[in-house]
Amino acid sequence: MMTPYTPPPLAPIDVVYRDEALLIVNKPSGLLSVPGRGPEKADCLIARVQVDDASALIVHRLDMETSGLLILALSDEVQRAMSMLFERRGVAKTYIALVAGTPKADSGRIDLPLAKDWPNRPLQCVCLEKGKRSQTDWQVIERGDGFARMELTPQTGRTHQLRVHMEAIGHPILGDTLYGNDKSRSMAPRLALHASALAFEHPVSGALIAVRSEPDF
């Protein structure tokens, strides 16, 4: 049975960067990026932003449970330009996560193809035969008692990529209700995954835009 959608209480959206072309905001955990199916899922990040910035348009998405940096365009032209930049892998993204267990190595790369897990939608899975190329670089920031704080850098942009990849190497992200196990799910009150850094060339000015956001875990 699916858990009812219960978005976080209404509060001002944290705007990290703003100019005439773009907004970069901090999406709270538990809030959809865009409306879901049905009126009960109309409350979402873009709807809240458009209360004050009616021209704001979504450029990319974060999973509902993931918090952190999200780019919004303020015109159709900029939305198209940013979408093309994402397609060319021109946006560098970094995430911070808490994971179960402590990796022996300090860093590494996960190179495992991913595909839809059709019998268990919306889950994704590792599929060596039909999966799409998927790569994630990781680095340990800190080791704790039964967990680690890690920096994750996706080199591809597959659905649930970081969540599936970390589970696949035996270190599921804490609080993940879709992946992992009962122990890892119980170790955090929410999915401990935060989009912490973005860097890209501004589609209008050409300037390098680099922003950071620290997680609340």
N, C-alpha and C positions, 0 to 999 in steps of 0.2 A: 504494500500500500504506500503510495507516494505521500510524503509529508506535506501538509498544506503550506503554501507560500506565505511567509510572515516577514515582510520586509522590515528593516530597522525603522525606528520612529523618525518622523519628519524632522530634519535638521538642515541647516545650511550646508551645501556641498562645499568642501574645501577646494578652492581654486589655487593651484600651484603656479600656473603660468597663464598669462593672457596677453594677446595683442589683437590687432584688427582682423587677423586671419584664423587664429587658433585659440582654443582653450585646452589646458591640461588640468584635470581634476583628480582628486583622490576618491575612488569608489569605495564605499564601505562594504565590508563583508555582509552577505545576506541580501544584497540588492541586485536585481537583474540589471544588465546593461541596457536592454531594450525590452519592450513589452512582450510578455508571454501570451499563450493562448488563454482566452477568457478574460472577462472584466476583472477578476480577482488578481490578475497578474499585470494590470495596467500600470501600477506604480513601479517605476524603474528609474535608473540613473538619468537617461536622456529626458524623461518627462519632468523630473525634478529640476534639471538644469534649464530646460526651456521655459520654466516659470519666469526666470530673470533674463535668459538669453534665448529669445524665441527662434533665432536663426540657427541655433546649434544643431549640428548633424553628427551622427555617430560615424566614426572612422574604423574602429575595431572594437572587440569585445573582451571582457574578462568573464570567467565563470562566475555564477552568482555568489559562490562561497569565497571566491578570491577577492582580496582587497587590493587597492593600489592605483597606480597611475593609468589614466585613460585619456586619449587624445580625442578632442572634438573639433570639427571644422565649423567655420562660421559662414560658409558659402558653398554652393554646389561645386564651384571650380576648385576650391581648396580641398573639398572632400574627395574629388576625383584624383587630384594630384597626390594627396596623402595615401589614398588606396593604391595607386600605382607604386608609390614608394614602399609600401608594405609588401606588395607583390615582388618587388625587386630585392627584397630583404635589406632595404635601406634604413630600417629602424632597428637600432640595437636595444634589446630589452634584457633586463636583469631582474631576477626575483630572489627574495629571501624566503627560506622555508625552514621549519623545524621538522626533522624526520626521526623515525624510530631507529634505535641502534646507533652505533658509531662506526662509520666506514674506516677500514684500516689504512687506506691511502688518503693522501691530502687532497687529491684532485683526480679528475678523470673525464672520460667522454662516454656517454651511452649512445650506442648506434644500433637501435632496434626499430624495425619498421612497424608501423601501427595501422590498424584497420578497425572498422566498426564491429563491435561484438553484437551481431544482429539478434541472437536469441535473448540478449540482455540489454537491449537499448535503454538509455543512451550511453551505456558503457562502451569504452574502446578497449582494444587488446593488442598485444604483440602478435603479429602474424608474419612469419618469415616467408610464406609463399606469396601472399597477395597484399601485404601491407605496404604503405607508402613510406618512403625514406624519412626517417626521423632521427634527429641528433640533439642531444642535450649535453652541454659541458657543466661540470659541477666542481665546487671547491668547498672544503670544510672551513668554516669560520671559527667554530668553537665546538668542543666536545663536552657534553654534560653527562649526567648519570642516566644512561639508557636512551639518550637522544643526542642529536647534533644539530647545530645551526649551520645552514649551508647557503651558498650563493649558487643559483641555477641560471644558466644562460642558454636559452633555446636557440639552436641554429636553424630550426625549421619551426613551423607554426601549426602543428596538428592539434586537433581537439583533445583536451585533457592530457596533452603530451607529458608535462612535468609530473603529473599525478601517476600516470601509467608507468613512465620510465623509472620513477623512484621506487614504486612497488616492485617492478620487475627485477631490480638489483637488491631487493631485500630490505629497503629502507623507506617504507611508505610514509607519506606526509601525515603528520599528526592531525587528528580531527577530521580526516577525510571519510565522509559517510558513504562514498561510492567505492572506494578502493581501500586496500589495507586489510586490517583484521580488528577484532574486538578490542585488543589491547591498544593498538595505535589510535583507534578512533576515540578511546576514552581518555587519551593523554592530553587532549586540548579541547576547549569548549567550542572551537570553530576550526575550520580548515586553516592551518598555519602556513598560508602561502600568500605572499604580498608582492605585487609588482613594484619594485623599489627604484628602478632607474630606467630612463629613456634617453636616447641620444639619436638625433637625426638632423639632416639639412633642411632648414626652413623652406617650404615650397614656394614662397614668394621672395623673401630677402636673400635666400641662400646661406644665411648665417647658421652656425652650428648651435642647435638647441640641446641642452643637456640638463635634465632635472632629476632630483632624487627625492625619495620619500621613505621615511623609516617606519617599519611596522610597529604595531602596538603589542607585539608578543616577543 
